[in-house]
Amino acid sequence: MYMARPGATACQYCPKGYETLDTGNTECSACPVGYFNKAPATALTLGRACVEAPAGTFVNTSAAYFVTQW
């Protein structure tokens, strides 16, 4: 979760393809090339992190939310 504006009354969840793992962030970070995040964060997965593309797949863009098969 992140807070887009200082002083806001509520935090927001990062969308798929992004992550935030530190408290106090004001924005989410795009997953780097080679990593993806297939689902937006939810109350159960607050700090959902980008994960490396599994063997036999690749990710060639940032902010990816799916992998491509070789």
CHARMM-style PDB file with segment names, atoms N, HN, CA, C and O in Angstrom:
ATOM      1  N   MET     1       0.833  -1.170   0.000  1.00  0.00      PROA
ATOM      2  CA  MET     1       0.000   0.000   0.000  1.00  0.00      PROA
ATOM      3  C   MET     1       0.882   1.239   0.000  1.00  0.00      PROA
ATOM      4  O   MET     1       2.008   1.214   0.498  1.00  0.00      PROA
ATOM      5  N   TYR     2       0.374   2.292  -0.547  1.00  0.00      PROA
ATOM      6  HN  TYR     2      -0.541   2.312  -0.952  1.00  0.00      PROA
ATOM      7  CA  TYR     2       1.120   3.536  -0.601  1.00  0.00      PROA
ATOM      8  C   TYR     2       0.155   4.696  -0.399  1.00  0.00      PROA
ATOM      9  O   TYR     2      -1.060   4.527  -0.501  1.00  0.00      PROA
ATOM     10  N   MET     3       0.689   5.852  -0.118  1.00  0.00      PROA
ATOM     11  HN  MET     3       1.676   5.989  -0.035  1.00  0.00      PROA
ATOM     12  CA  MET     3      -0.127   7.039   0.055  1.00  0.00      PROA
ATOM     13  C   MET     3       0.299   8.046  -1.002  1.00  0.00      PROA
ATOM     14  O   MET     3       1.394   8.605  -0.935  1.00  0.00      PROA
ATOM     15  N   ALA     4      -0.561   8.271  -1.963  1.00  0.00      PROA
ATOM     16  HN  ALA     4      -1.451   7.817  -2.017  1.00  0.00      PROA
ATOM     17  CA  ALA     4      -0.233   9.116  -3.111  1.00  0.00      PROA
ATOM     18  C   ALA     4       0.011  10.574  -2.725  1.00  0.00      PROA
ATOM     19  O   ALA     4       0.811  11.256  -3.365  1.00  0.00      PROA
ATOM     20  N   ARG     5      -0.655  11.048  -1.705  1.00  0.00      PROA
ATOM     21  HN  ARG     5      -1.305  10.494  -1.184  1.00  0.00      PROA
ATOM     22  CA  ARG     5      -0.499  12.433  -1.259  1.00  0.00      PROA
ATOM     23  C   ARG     5      -0.200  12.454   0.231  1.00  0.00      PROA
ATOM     24  O   ARG     5      -0.891  11.791   1.003  1.00  0.00      PROA
ATOM     25  N   PRO     6       0.797  13.189   0.644  1.00  0.00      PROA
ATOM     26  CA  PRO     6       1.041  13.316   2.087  1.00  0.00      PROA
ATOM     27  C   PRO     6      -0.198  13.885   2.772  1.00  0.00      PROA
ATOM     28  O   PRO     6      -0.804  14.836   2.279  1.00  0.00      PROA
ATOM     29  N   GLY     7      -0.564  13.313   3.887  1.00  0.00      PROA
ATOM     30  HN  GLY     7      -0.072  12.541   4.288  1.00  0.00      PROA
ATOM     31  CA  GLY     7      -1.725  13.783   4.625  1.00  0.00      PROA
ATOM     32  C   GLY     7      -3.040  13.179   4.175  1.00  0.00      PROA
ATOM     33  O   GLY     7      -4.087  13.493   4.740  1.00  0.00      PROA
ATOM     34  N   ALA     8      -3.005  12.311   3.159  1.00  0.00      PROA
ATOM     35  HN  ALA     8      -2.154  12.057   2.699  1.00  0.00      PROA
ATOM     36  CA  ALA     8      -4.241  11.663   2.713  1.00  0.00      PROA
ATOM     37  C   ALA     8      -4.805  10.819   3.855  1.00  0.00      PROA
ATOM     38  O   ALA     8      -4.068  10.401   4.748  1.00  0.00      PROA
ATOM     39  N   THR     9      -6.089  10.575   3.824  1.00  0.00      PROA
ATOM     40  HN  THR     9      -6.689  10.915   3.099  1.00  0.00      PROA
ATOM     41  CA  THR     9      -6.727   9.834   4.910  1.00  0.00      PROA
ATOM     42  C   THR     9      -6.698   8.328   4.706  1.00  0.00      PROA
ATOM     43  O   THR     9      -7.006   7.582   5.635  1.00  0.00      PROA
ATOM     44  N   ALA    10      -6.337   7.864   3.523  1.00  0.00      PROA
ATOM     45  HN  ALA    10      -6.086   8.470   2.768  1.00  0.00      PROA
ATOM     46  CA  ALA    10      -6.312   6.429   3.267  1.00  0.00      PROA
ATOM     47  C   ALA    10      -5.186   6.077   2.303  1.00  0.00      PROA
ATOM     48  O   ALA    10      -4.804   6.873   1.445  1.00  0.00      PROA
ATOM     49  N   CYS    11      -4.668   4.872   2.465  1.00  0.00      PROA
ATOM     50  HN  CYS    11      -4.978   4.225   3.162  1.00  0.00      PROA
ATOM     51  CA  CYS    11      -3.645   4.369   1.547  1.00  0.00      PROA
ATOM     52  C   CYS    11      -4.330   3.688   0.364  1.00  0.00      PROA
ATOM     53  O   CYS    11      -5.511   3.346   0.427  1.00  0.00      PROA
ATOM     54  N   GLN    12      -3.580   3.501  -0.701  1.00  0.00      PROA
ATOM     55  HN  GLN    12      -2.621   3.779  -0.752  1.00  0.00      PROA
ATOM     56  CA  GLN    12      -4.089   2.837  -1.896  1.00  0.00      PROA
ATOM     57  C   GLN    12      -3.258   1.587  -2.159  1.00  0.00      PROA
ATOM     58  O   GLN    12      -2.095   1.516  -1.762  1.00  0.00      PROA
ATOM     59  N   TYR    13      -3.849   0.614  -2.819  1.00  0.00      PROA
ATOM     60  HN  TYR    13      -4.794   0.673  -3.141  1.00  0.00      PROA
ATOM     61  CA  TYR    13      -3.140  -0.601  -3.197  1.00  0.00      PROA
ATOM     62  C   TYR    13      -2.436  -0.399  -4.528  1.00  0.00      PROA
ATOM     63  O   TYR    13      -2.934   0.317  -5.397  1.00  0.00      PROA
ATOM     64  N   CYS    14      -1.287  -1.025  -4.691  1.00  0.00      PROA
ATOM     65  HN  CYS    14      -0.882  -1.607  -3.985  1.00  0.00      PROA
ATOM     66  CA  CYS    14      -0.569  -0.949  -5.962  1.00  0.00      PROA
ATOM     67  C   CYS    14      -1.294  -1.788  -7.011  1.00  0.00      PROA
ATOM     68  O   CYS    14      -1.828  -2.848  -6.685  1.00  0.00      PROA
ATOM     69  N   PRO    15      -1.320  -1.334  -8.261  1.00  0.00      PROA
ATOM     70  CA  PRO    15      -1.948  -2.121  -9.319  1.00  0.00      PROA
ATOM     71  C   PRO    15      -1.039  -3.276  -9.750  1.00  0.00      PROA
ATOM     72  O   PRO    15       0.134  -3.322  -9.380  1.00  0.00      PROA
ATOM     73  N   LYS    16      -1.592  -4.205 -10.535  1.00  0.00      PROA
ATOM     74  HN  LYS    16      -2.545  -4.167 -10.835  1.00  0.00      PROA
ATOM     75  CA  LYS    16      -0.771  -5.303 -11.037  1.00  0.00      PROA
ATOM     76  C   LYS    16       0.363  -4.725 -11.887  1.00  0.00      PROA
ATOM     77  O   LYS    16       0.192  -3.716 -12.572  1.00  0.00      PROA
ATOM     78  N   GLY    17       1.525  -5.387 -11.826  1.00  0.00      PROA
ATOM     79  HN  GLY    17       1.664  -6.206 -11.269  1.00  0.00      PROA
ATOM     80  CA  GLY    17       2.698  -4.895 -12.533  1.00  0.00      PROA
ATOM     81  C   GLY    17       3.553  -3.951 -11.703  1.00  0.00      PROA
ATOM     82  O   GLY    17       4.599  -3.496 -12.167  1.00  0.00      PROA
ATOM     83  N   TYR    18       3.124  -3.651 -10.486  1.00  0.00      PROA
ATOM     84  HN  TYR    18       2.274  -4.020 -10.109  1.00  0.00      PROA
ATOM     85  CA  TYR    18       3.825  -2.721  -9.594  1.00  0.00      PROA
ATOM     86  C   TYR    18       3.939  -3.322  -8.201  1.00  0.00      PROA
ATOM     87  O   TYR    18       3.232  -4.270  -7.861  1.00  0.00      PROA
ATOM     88  N   GLU    19       4.831  -2.763  -7.406  1.00  0.00      PROA
ATOM     89  HN  GLU    19       5.406  -1.993  -7.682  1.00  0.00      PROA
ATOM     90  CA  GLU    19       4.995  -3.208  -6.022  1.00  0.00      PROA
ATOM     91  C   GLU    19       5.428  -2.037  -5.155  1.00  0.00      PROA
ATOM     92  O   GLU    19       5.936  -1.029  -5.646  1.00  0.00      PROA
ATOM     93  N   THR    20       5.216  -2.191  -3.874  1.00  0.00      PROA
ATOM     94  HN  THR    20       4.803  -3.010  -3.475  1.00  0.00      PROA
ATOM     95  CA  THR    20       5.807  -1.317  -2.875  1.00  0.00      PROA
ATOM     96  C   THR    20       6.014  -2.162  -1.636  1.00  0.00      PROA
ATOM     97  O   THR    20       5.071  -2.766  -1.127  1.00  0.00      PROA
ATOM     98  N   LEU    21       7.229  -2.206  -1.155  1.00  0.00      PROA
ATOM     99  HN  LEU    21       7.996  -1.715  -1.569  1.00  0.00      PROA
ATOM    100  CA  LEU    21       7.552  -3.080  -0.038  1.00  0.00      PROA
ATOM    101  C   LEU    21       7.947  -2.313   1.217  1.00  0.00      PROA
ATOM    102  O   LEU    21       8.120  -2.912   2.279  1.00  0.00      PROA
ATOM    103  N   ASP    22       8.090  -1.004   1.109  1.00  0.00      PROA
ATOM    104  HN  ASP    22       7.950  -0.518   0.247  1.00  0.00      PROA
ATOM    105  CA  ASP    22       8.498  -0.192   2.242  1.00  0.00      PROA
ATOM    106  C   ASP    22       7.325   0.642   2.746  1.00  0.00      PROA
ATOM    107  O   ASP    22       6.481   1.069   1.959  1.00  0.00      PROA
ATOM    108  N   THR    23       7.271   0.873   4.040  1.00  0.00      PROA
ATOM    109  HN  THR    23       7.957   0.527   4.680  1.00  0.00      PROA
ATOM    110  CA  THR    23       6.231   1.753   4.567  1.00  0.00      PROA
ATOM    111  C   THR    23       6.602   3.205   4.279  1.00  0.00      PROA
ATOM    112  O   THR    23       7.778   3.558   4.198  1.00  0.00      PROA
ATOM    113  N   GLY    24       5.597   4.019   4.129  1.00  0.00      PROA
ATOM    114  HN  GLY    24       4.641   3.732   4.194  1.00  0.00      PROA
ATOM    115  CA  GLY    24       5.820   5.437   3.894  1.00  0.00      PROA
ATOM    116  C   GLY    24       6.027   5.822   2.439  1.00  0.00      PROA
ATOM    117  O   GLY    24       6.319   6.984   2.157  1.00  0.00      PROA
ATOM    118  N   ASN    25       5.886   4.888   1.504  1.00  0.00      PROA
ATOM    119  HN  ASN    25       5.649   3.944   1.733  1.00  0.00      PROA
ATOM    120  CA  ASN    25       6.066   5.220   0.089  1.00  0.00      PROA
ATOM    121  C   ASN    25       4.928   6.085  -0.421  1.00  0.00      PROA
ATOM    122  O   ASN    25       3.790   5.973   0.034  1.00  0.00      PROA
ATOM    123  N   THR    26       5.253   6.950  -1.373  1.00  0.00      PROA
ATOM    124  HN  THR    26       6.177   7.041  -1.743  1.00  0.00      PROA
ATOM    125  CA  THR    26       4.238   7.804  -1.982  1.00  0.00      PROA
ATOM    126  C   THR    26       3.891   7.344  -3.393  1.00  0.00      PROA
ATOM    127  O   THR    26       3.074   7.974  -4.065  1.00  0.00      PROA
ATOM    128  N   GLU    27       4.491   6.272  -3.838  1.00  0.00      PROA
ATOM    129  HN  GLU    27       5.154   5.761  -3.292  1.00  0.00      PROA
ATOM    130  CA  GLU    27       4.165   5.700  -5.143  1.00  0.00      PROA
ATOM    131  C   GLU    27       4.605   4.245  -5.172  1.00  0.00      PROA
ATOM    132  O   GLU    27       5.372   3.800  -4.318  1.00  0.00      PROA
ATOM    133  N   CYS    28       4.122   3.519  -6.147  1.00  0.00      PROA
ATOM    134  HN  CYS    28       3.500   3.881  -6.842  1.00  0.00      PROA
ATOM    135  CA  CYS    28       4.515   2.130  -6.351  1.00  0.00      PROA
ATOM    136  C   CYS    28       5.636   2.091  -7.386  1.00  0.00      PROA
ATOM    137  O   CYS    28       5.760   2.991  -8.217  1.00  0.00      PROA
ATOM    138  N   SER    29       6.440   1.053  -7.326  1.00  0.00      PROA
ATOM    139  HN  SER    29       6.340   0.322  -6.651  1.00  0.00      PROA
ATOM    140  CA  SER    29       7.531   0.883  -8.290  1.00  0.00      PROA
ATOM    141  C   SER    29       7.130  -0.161  -9.329  1.00  0.00      PROA
ATOM    142  O   SER    29       6.544  -1.191  -8.994  1.00  0.00      PROA
ATOM    143  N   ALA    30       7.450   0.115 -10.587  1.00  0.00      PROA
ATOM    144  HN  ALA    30       7.926   0.952 -10.858  1.00  0.00      PROA
ATOM    145  CA  ALA    30       7.173  -0.841 -11.656  1.00  0.00      PROA
ATOM    146  C   ALA    30       8.069  -2.058 -11.500  1.00  0.00      PROA
ATOM    147  O   ALA    30       9.239  -1.932 -11.139  1.00  0.00      PROA
ATOM    148  N   CYS    31       7.525  -3.228 -11.771  1.00  0.00      PROA
ATOM    149  HN  CYS    31       6.575  -3.330 -12.064  1.00  0.00      PROA
ATOM    150  CA  CYS    31       8.356  -4.430 -11.777  1.00  0.00      PROA
ATOM    151  C   CYS    31       9.427  -4.256 -12.858  1.00  0.00      PROA
ATOM    152  O   CYS    31       9.116  -3.798 -13.957  1.00  0.00      PROA
ATOM    153  N   PRO    32      10.676  -4.611 -12.567  1.00  0.00      PROA
ATOM    154  CA  PRO    32      11.730  -4.464 -13.573  1.00  0.00      PROA
ATOM    155  C   PRO    32      11.635  -5.545 -14.652  1.00  0.00      PROA
ATOM    156  O   PRO    32      10.922  -6.535 -14.483  1.00  0.00      PROA
ATOM    157  N   VAL    33      12.338  -5.357 -15.733  1.00  0.00      PROA
ATOM    158  HN  VAL    33      12.917  -4.553 -15.870  1.00  0.00      PROA
ATOM    159  CA  VAL    33      12.398  -6.350 -16.807  1.00  0.00      PROA
ATOM    160  C   VAL    33      12.826  -7.687 -16.204  1.00  0.00      PROA
ATOM    161  O   VAL    33      13.765  -7.741 -15.409  1.00  0.00      PROA
ATOM    162  N   GLY    34      12.142  -8.758 -16.580  1.00  0.00      PROA
ATOM    163  HN  GLY    34      11.380  -8.715 -17.225  1.00  0.00      PROA
ATOM    164  CA  GLY    34      12.432 -10.085 -16.057  1.00  0.00      PROA
ATOM    165  C   GLY    34      11.561 -10.473 -14.875  1.00  0.00      PROA
ATOM    166  O   GLY    34      11.588 -11.622 -14.434  1.00  0.00      PROA
ATOM    167  N   TYR    35      10.785  -9.520 -14.355  1.00  0.00      PROA
ATOM    168  HN  TYR    35      10.762  -8.587 -14.713  1.00  0.00      PROA
ATOM    169  CA  TYR    35       9.914  -9.759 -13.207  1.00  0.00      PROA
ATOM    170  C   TYR    35       8.490  -9.340 -13.546  1.00  0.00      PROA
ATOM    171  O   TYR    35       8.273  -8.527 -14.444  1.00  0.00      PROA
ATOM    172  N   PHE    36       7.523  -9.898 -12.827  1.00  0.00      PROA
ATOM    173  HN  PHE    36       7.699 -10.558 -12.098  1.00  0.00      PROA
ATOM    174  CA  PHE    36       6.124  -9.535 -13.060  1.00  0.00      PROA
ATOM    175  C   PHE    36       5.340  -9.637 -11.760  1.00  0.00      PROA
ATOM    176  O   PHE    36       5.805 -10.222 -10.782  1.00  0.00      PROA
ATOM    177  N   ASN    37       4.159  -9.066 -11.765  1.00  0.00      PROA
ATOM    178  HN  ASN    37       3.782  -8.590 -12.559  1.00  0.00      PROA
ATOM    179  CA  ASN    37       3.242  -9.121 -10.636  1.00  0.00      PROA
ATOM    180  C   ASN    37       1.859  -9.268 -11.237  1.00  0.00      PROA
ATOM    181  O   ASN    37       1.292  -8.301 -11.745  1.00  0.00      PROA
ATOM    182  N   LYS    38       1.315 -10.473 -11.180  1.00  0.00      PROA
ATOM    183  HN  LYS    38       1.776 -11.259 -10.767  1.00  0.00      PROA
ATOM    184  CA  LYS    38       0.110 -10.782 -11.941  1.00  0.00      PROA
ATOM    185  C   LYS    38      -1.199 -10.283 -11.347  1.00  0.00      PROA
ATOM    186  O   LYS    38      -2.236 -10.347 -12.009  1.00  0.00      PROA
ATOM    187  N   ALA    39      -1.175  -9.795 -10.133  1.00  0.00      PROA
ATOM    188  HN  ALA    39      -0.334  -9.743  -9.596  1.00  0.00      PROA
ATOM    189  CA  ALA    39      -2.431  -9.355  -9.526  1.00  0.00      PROA
ATOM    190  C   ALA    39      -2.216  -8.081  -8.721  1.00  0.00      PROA
ATOM    191  O   ALA    39      -1.148  -7.886  -8.140  1.00  0.00      PROA
ATOM    192  N   PRO    40      -3.209  -7.225  -8.682  1.00  0.00      PROA
ATOM    193  CA  PRO    40      -3.078  -6.040  -7.837  1.00  0.00      PROA
ATOM    194  C   PRO    40      -3.051  -6.459  -6.377  1.00  0.00      PROA
ATOM    195  O   PRO    40      -3.541  -7.532  -6.024  1.00  0.00      PROA
ATOM    196  N   ALA    41      -2.491  -5.633  -5.550  1.00  0.00      PROA
ATOM    197  HN  ALA    41      -2.093  -4.762  -5.837  1.00  0.00      PROA
ATOM    198  CA  ALA    41      -2.480  -5.910  -4.115  1.00  0.00      PROA
ATOM    199  C   ALA    41      -3.909  -5.860  -3.580  1.00  0.00      PROA
ATOM    200  O   ALA    41      -4.770  -5.171  -4.128  1.00  0.00      PROA
ATOM    201  N   THR    42      -4.138  -6.591  -2.517  1.00  0.00      PROA
ATOM    202  HN  THR    42      -3.439  -7.151  -2.072  1.00  0.00      PROA
ATOM    203  CA  THR    42      -5.437  -6.593  -1.843  1.00  0.00      PROA
ATOM    204  C   THR    42      -5.189  -6.492  -0.346  1.00  0.00      PROA
ATOM    205  O   THR    42      -4.039  -6.418   0.087  1.00  0.00      PROA
ATOM    206  N   ALA    43      -6.230  -6.489   0.429  1.00  0.00      PROA
ATOM    207  HN  ALA    43      -7.164  -6.549   0.077  1.00  0.00      PROA
ATOM    208  CA  ALA    43      -6.080  -6.443   1.880  1.00  0.00      PROA
ATOM    209  C   ALA    43      -5.307  -7.657   2.396  1.00  0.00      PROA
ATOM    210  O   ALA    43      -4.667  -7.579   3.445  1.00  0.00      PROA
ATOM    211  N   LEU    44      -5.360  -8.772   1.674  1.00  0.00      PROA
ATOM    212  HN  LEU    44      -5.880  -8.835   0.823  1.00  0.00      PROA
ATOM    213  CA  LEU    44      -4.650  -9.985   2.096  1.00  0.00      PROA
ATOM    214  C   LEU    44      -3.214 -10.019   1.605  1.00  0.00      PROA
ATOM    215  O   LEU    44      -2.405 -10.780   2.135  1.00  0.00      PROA
ATOM    216  N   THR    45      -2.877  -9.213   0.605  1.00  0.00      PROA
ATOM    217  HN  THR    45      -3.534  -8.594   0.174  1.00  0.00      PROA
ATOM    218  CA  THR    45      -1.536  -9.239   0.005  1.00  0.00      PROA
ATOM    219  C   THR    45      -0.968  -7.836  -0.046  1.00  0.00      PROA
ATOM    220  O   THR    45      -0.547  -7.384  -1.111  1.00  0.00      PROA
ATOM    221  N   LEU    46      -0.947  -7.155   1.045  1.00  0.00      PROA
ATOM    222  HN  LEU    46      -1.290  -7.521   1.910  1.00  0.00      PROA
ATOM    223  CA  LEU    46      -0.610  -5.733   1.099  1.00  0.00      PROA
ATOM    224  C   LEU    46       0.652  -5.368   0.341  1.00  0.00      PROA
ATOM    225  O   LEU    46       0.650  -4.400  -0.419  1.00  0.00      PROA
ATOM    226  N   GLY    47       1.715  -6.108   0.525  1.00  0.00      PROA
ATOM    227  HN  GLY    47       1.716  -6.895   1.142  1.00  0.00      PROA
ATOM    228  CA  GLY    47       2.973  -5.758  -0.111  1.00  0.00      PROA
ATOM    229  C   GLY    47       3.363  -6.732  -1.200  1.00  0.00      PROA
ATOM    230  O   GLY    47       4.532  -7.099  -1.321  1.00  0.00      PROA
ATOM    231  N   ARG    48       2.400  -7.151  -1.986  1.00  0.00      PROA
ATOM    232  HN  ARG    48       1.451  -6.853  -1.887  1.00  0.00      PROA
ATOM    233  CA  ARG    48       2.680  -8.134  -3.036  1.00  0.00      PROA
ATOM    234  C   ARG    48       3.892  -7.689  -3.837  1.00  0.00      PROA
ATOM    235  O   ARG    48       3.940  -6.570  -4.348  1.00  0.00      PROA
ATOM    236  N   ALA    49       4.865  -8.577  -3.940  1.00  0.00      PROA
ATOM    237  HN  ALA    49       4.826  -9.486  -3.525  1.00  0.00      PROA
ATOM    238  CA  ALA    49       6.123  -8.242  -4.589  1.00  0.00      PROA
ATOM    239  C   ALA    49       6.184  -8.789  -6.010  1.00  0.00      PROA
ATOM    240  O   ALA    49       5.520  -9.772  -6.339  1.00  0.00      PROA
ATOM    241  N   CYS    50       6.978  -8.148  -6.834  1.00  0.00      PROA
ATOM    242  HN  CYS    50       7.517  -7.350  -6.567  1.00  0.00      PROA
ATOM    243  CA  CYS    50       7.253  -8.657  -8.171  1.00  0.00      PROA
ATOM    244  C   CYS    50       8.065  -9.945  -8.025  1.00  0.00      PROA
ATOM    245  O   CYS    50       8.914 -10.052  -7.140  1.00  0.00      PROA
ATOM    246  N   VAL    51       7.805 -10.905  -8.882  1.00  0.00      PROA
ATOM    247  HN  VAL    51       7.116 -10.819  -9.601  1.00  0.00      PROA
ATOM    248  CA  VAL    51       8.526 -12.172  -8.850  1.00  0.00      PROA
ATOM    249  C   VAL    51       9.202 -12.412 -10.194  1.00  0.00      PROA
ATOM    250  O   VAL    51       8.754 -11.924 -11.232  1.00  0.00      PROA
ATOM    251  N   GLU    52      10.284 -13.168 -10.150  1.00  0.00      PROA
ATOM    252  HN  GLU    52      10.648 -13.565  -9.307  1.00  0.00      PROA
ATOM    253  CA  GLU    52      11.032 -13.471 -11.363  1.00  0.00      PROA
ATOM    254  C   GLU    52      10.213 -14.381 -12.271  1.00  0.00      PROA
ATOM    255  O   GLU    52       9.497 -15.263 -11.796  1.00  0.00      PROA
ATOM    256  N   ALA    53      10.322 -14.162 -13.573  1.00  0.00      PROA
ATOM    257  HN  ALA    53      10.903 -13.445 -13.958  1.00  0.00      PROA
ATOM    258  CA  ALA    53       9.627 -15.009 -14.538  1.00  0.00      PROA
ATOM    259  C   ALA    53      10.121 -16.448 -14.390  1.00  0.00      PROA
ATOM    260  O   ALA    53      11.328 -16.671 -14.307  1.00  0.00      PROA
ATOM    261  N   PRO    54       9.218 -17.426 -14.355  1.00  0.00      PROA
ATOM    262  CA  PRO    54       9.621 -18.815 -14.189  1.00  0.00      PROA
ATOM    263  C   PRO    54      10.401 -19.339 -15.402  1.00  0.00      PROA
ATOM    264  O   PRO    54      10.369 -18.747 -16.482  1.00  0.00      PROA
ATOM    265  N   ALA    55      11.089 -20.440 -15.202  1.00  0.00      PROA
ATOM    266  HN  ALA    55      11.115 -20.920 -14.325  1.00  0.00      PROA
ATOM    267  CA  ALA    55      11.843 -21.076 -16.289  1.00  0.00      PROA
ATOM    268  C   ALA    55      10.916 -21.348 -17.470  1.00  0.00      PROA
ATOM    269  O   ALA    55       9.776 -21.775 -17.282  1.00  0.00      PROA
ATOM    270  N   GLY    56      11.399 -21.105 -18.677  1.00  0.00      PROA
ATOM    271  HN  GLY    56      12.325 -20.758 -18.829  1.00  0.00      PROA
ATOM    272  CA  GLY    56      10.625 -21.319 -19.886  1.00  0.00      PROA
ATOM    273  C   GLY    56       9.758 -20.140 -20.282  1.00  0.00      PROA
ATOM    274  O   GLY    56       9.015 -20.215 -21.260  1.00  0.00      PROA
ATOM    275  N   THR    57       9.847 -19.039 -19.521  1.00  0.00      PROA
ATOM    276  HN  THR    57      10.450 -18.979 -18.726  1.00  0.00      PROA
ATOM    277  CA  THR    57       9.085 -17.839 -19.834  1.00  0.00      PROA
ATOM    278  C   THR    57      10.017 -16.638 -19.786  1.00  0.00      PROA
ATOM    279  O   THR    57      11.151 -16.742 -19.318  1.00  0.00      PROA
ATOM    280  N   PHE    58       9.535 -15.496 -20.272  1.00  0.00      PROA
ATOM    281  HN  PHE    58       8.614 -15.412 -20.653  1.00  0.00      PROA
ATOM    282  CA  PHE    58      10.326 -14.277 -20.183  1.00  0.00      PROA
ATOM    283  C   PHE    58       9.415 -13.067 -20.054  1.00  0.00      PROA
ATOM    284  O   PHE    58       8.227 -13.121 -20.373  1.00  0.00      PROA
ATOM    285  N   VAL    59       9.998 -11.978 -19.580  1.00  0.00      PROA
ATOM    286  HN  VAL    59      10.963 -11.934 -19.320  1.00  0.00      PROA
ATOM    287  CA  VAL    59       9.330 -10.680 -19.461  1.00  0.00      PROA
ATOM    288  C   VAL    59      10.311  -9.657 -20.018  1.00  0.00      PROA
ATOM    289  O   VAL    59      11.410  -9.513 -19.483  1.00  0.00      PROA
ATOM    290  N   ASN    60       9.943  -8.946 -21.075  1.00  0.00      PROA
ATOM    291  HN  ASN    60       9.050  -9.064 -21.510  1.00  0.00      PROA
ATOM    292  CA  ASN    60      10.879  -8.008 -21.684  1.00  0.00      PROA
ATOM    293  C   ASN    60      10.447  -6.544 -21.556  1.00  0.00      PROA
ATOM    294  O   ASN    60      10.941  -5.683 -22.284  1.00  0.00      PROA
ATOM    295  N   THR    61       9.532  -6.267 -20.635  1.00  0.00      PROA
ATOM    296  HN  THR    61       9.131  -6.966 -20.043  1.00  0.00      PROA
ATOM    297  CA  THR    61       9.115  -4.887 -20.370  1.00  0.00      PROA
ATOM    298  C   THR    61       9.052  -4.666 -18.861  1.00  0.00      PROA
ATOM    299  O   THR    61       9.024  -5.626 -18.090  1.00  0.00      PROA
ATOM    300  N   SER    62       9.031  -3.426 -18.450  1.00  0.00      PROA
ATOM    301  HN  SER    62       9.054  -2.647 -19.076  1.00  0.00      PROA
ATOM    302  CA  SER    62       8.802  -3.139 -17.031  1.00  0.00      PROA
ATOM    303  C   SER    62       7.301  -3.035 -16.808  1.00  0.00      PROA
ATOM    304  O   SER    62       6.539  -2.888 -17.763  1.00  0.00      PROA
ATOM    305  N   ALA    63       6.879  -3.110 -15.566  1.00  0.00      PROA
ATOM    306  HN  ALA    63       7.498  -3.229 -14.791  1.00  0.00      PROA
ATOM    307  CA  ALA    63       5.469  -3.032 -15.169  1.00  0.00      PROA
ATOM    308  C   ALA    63       4.636  -4.172 -15.766  1.00  0.00      PROA
ATOM    309  O   ALA    63       3.448  -4.003 -16.039  1.00  0.00      PROA
ATOM    310  N   ALA    64       5.267  -5.321 -15.964  1.00  0.00      PROA
ATOM    311  HN  ALA    64       6.232  -5.458 -15.742  1.00  0.00      PROA
ATOM    312  CA  ALA    64       4.578  -6.464 -16.563  1.00  0.00      PROA
ATOM    313  C   ALA    64       3.672  -7.158 -15.554  1.00  0.00      PROA
ATOM    314  O   ALA    64       3.980  -7.219 -14.364  1.00  0.00      PROA
ATOM    315  N   TYR    65       2.560  -7.676 -16.040  1.00  0.00      PROA
ATOM    316  HN  TYR    65       2.309  -7.627 -17.007  1.00  0.00      PROA
ATOM    317  CA  TYR    65       1.677  -8.453 -15.189  1.00  0.00      PROA
ATOM    318  C   TYR    65       1.395  -9.829 -15.781  1.00  0.00      PROA
ATOM    319  O   TYR    65       0.514 -10.541 -15.299  1.00  0.00      PROA
ATOM    320  N   PHE    66       2.129 -10.206 -16.815  1.00  0.00      PROA
ATOM    321  HN  PHE    66       2.845  -9.628 -17.206  1.00  0.00      PROA
ATOM    322  CA  PHE    66       2.063 -11.566 -17.343  1.00  0.00      PROA
ATOM    323  C   PHE    66       3.408 -11.909 -17.961  1.00  0.00      PROA
ATOM    324  O   PHE    66       4.211 -11.024 -18.255  1.00  0.00      PROA
ATOM    325  N   VAL    67       3.648 -13.203 -18.154  1.00  0.00      PROA
ATOM    326  HN  VAL    67       2.995 -13.922 -17.914  1.00  0.00      PROA
ATOM    327  CA  VAL    67       4.881 -13.678 -18.776  1.00  0.00      PROA
ATOM    328  C   VAL    67       4.566 -14.208 -20.160  1.00  0.00      PROA
ATOM    329  O   VAL    67       3.407 -14.471 -20.480  1.00  0.00      PROA
ATOM    330  N   THR    68       5.586 -14.366 -20.979  1.00  0.00      PROA
ATOM    331  HN  THR    68       6.528 -14.152 -20.720  1.00  0.00      PROA
ATOM    332  CA  THR    68       5.447 -14.927 -22.318  1.00  0.00      PROA
ATOM    333  C   THR    68       6.239 -16.223 -22.356  1.00  0.00      PROA
ATOM    334  O   THR    68       7.364 -16.295 -21.861  1.00  0.00      PROA
ATOM    335  N   GLN    69       5.632 -17.254 -22.957  1.00  0.00      PROA
ATOM    336  HN  GLN    69       4.719 -17.195 -23.360  1.00  0.00      PROA
ATOM    337  CA  GLN    69       6.311 -18.536 -23.105  1.00  0.00      PROA
ATOM    338  C   GLN    69       7.386 -18.435 -24.176  1.00  0.00      PROA
ATOM    339  O   GLN    69       7.219 -17.732 -25.173  1.00  0.00      PROA
ATOM    340  N   TRP    70       8.503 -19.149 -23.961  1.00  0.00      PROA
ATOM    341  HN  TRP    70       8.639 -19.719 -23.151  1.00  0.00      PROA
ATOM    342  CA  TRP    70       9.562 -19.165 -24.976  1.00  0.00      PROA
ATOM    343  C   TRP    70       9.060 -19.762 -26.230  1.00  0.00      PROA
ATOM    344  OT1 TRP    70       9.804 -19.866 -27.205  1.00  0.00      PROA
TER     345      TRP     70
END
